[in-house]
Amino acid sequence: MKPKNDIENTQAGSDCQQRLVLPLRVWWVPQIPMEPFNVEVGSIHEARKILDVLAAYDLFQWQKKVKPDYANTGGLEVFEDGEWIEWESADGDSIDSISLEENVEVCQPENNQKTL
C-alpha cells in the first residue's frame, strides 16, 4: 500500500497538483459484468488518453466483427484514506467530463510526472 501524501502542501484546488500527490489508476471493464482491470497512471492527462484508447479499441473490435457486441465502462480512481475511490476534479467533474484538449491546457507536460 502506498502512503497518502499531504495534498494541502500543493497549490490549492489544482487537479494537476492533486494528481501529483495521490496515486491514480484507470479501471476498465471491456465487457460488463466482468471484473475491471486496473493500470496505475502518472497524470490525469495520461488517464484520459488511456481511457480514450481503450474505448476506441473496443469499438474497432466491434466494427471489424472481432466480437459480436460489447458493453464497456471505465474510469479513474485515486488512492485516498487507504482505499481507491472515484476521482473528481476540484469542480466535482469526473474524468468523463474532461477532454484531452482541456487537460493539456491545465496540465502542462512539465507537470505530467508522478512524484511519489
Stockholm file with secondary structure:
# STOCKHOLM 1.0

chainA/1-116         MKPKNDIENTQAGSDCQQRLVLPLRVWWVPQIPMEPFNVEVGSIHEARKILDVLAAYDLFQWQKKVKPDYANTGGLEVFEDGEWIEWESADGDSIDSISLEENVEVCQPENNQKTL
#=GR chainA/1-116 SS CCCCCCGGGSCTTCHHHHHHHSCEEEEEESSTTSCCEEEEESCHHHHHHHHHHHHHHHHHHHHTTSSSCCCCEEEEEEEETTEEEECCCTTSCCGGGCCHHHHHHHSCGGGCCCCC
#=GC SS_cons         CCCCCCGGGSCTTCHHHHHHHSCEEEEEESSTTSCCEEEEESCHHHHHHHHHHHHHHHHHHHHTTSSSCCCCEEEEEEEETTEEEECCCTTSCCGGGCCHHHHHHHSCGGGCCCCC
//
